[in-house]
Amino acid sequence: MTSTNQNIEQLLLLCKSCNQRAQLEVYNRYNKAMYNTALRIVKDSYKAEDIMQESFLTAFTKLNTLEDTKLFGAWLKRIVVNNSIAHYNKITKHSEVPLDTVMYKVEDDNGIEEGDHNTDKVKQIIRVMKTLKPNYSLGLTLHLIEGYDYEEICDIMNISYANCRTMISRAKESLRQKLMQPA
């Protein structure tokens, strides 16, 4: 059986024994999604690629700590998000680069479909999202796009539950207000 026909559990067993073909297959299956996750948070394609690759290295190194291989995708995504947040906190602390140029979701549905990227509504939302405060943008990204609940966002952003709910509520209201203003 070739590695491309194997399920993820079989591939991860091979990865634990440092099988490079299995690692490459796992990488090929998940790299685009993990890159997009990092890009939505760090807003820099080169840094997003670095974070994605570092996250795969971490995952392969710590694969033995994963208890349920069926949860590999979610576990890997959590590593990518944590690494992206660490980078975000680092640049925010040093005030090197503001958060901007990222696609955001406004409604609580399945997000922006890939075919919808060029619609006027999406372009308007992207334009308006660039004007929000960085912590609002990050909070909305984690909650609406990545699907994290308030408790997880509290852990990631190192804020209290009440502060998280208030921040996300204010971010949504700020976005609504800016979207309703005439162009």
Sequence and secondary structure as in RCSB ss.txt:
>XXXX:A:sequence
MTSTNQNIEQLLLLCKSCNQRAQLEVYNRYNKAMYNTALRIVKDSYKAEDIMQESFLTAFTKLNTLEDTKLFGAW
LKRIVVNNSIAHYNKITKHSEVPLDTVMYKVEDDNGIEEGDHNTDKVKQIIRVMKTLKPNYSLGLTLHLIEGYDY
EEICDIMNISYANCRTMISRAKESLRQKLMQPA
>XXXX:A:secstr
  GGGS HHHHHHHHHTT HHHHHHHHHHHHHHHHHHHHHHH  HHHHHHHHHHHHHHHHHTGGG S GGGHHHH
HHHHHHHHHHHHHHHHHHHT S         SSSS   GGGTTSHHHHHHHHHHTTS HHHHHHHIIIIIS   H
HHHHHHHT  HHHHHHHHHHHHHHHHHHHHS  
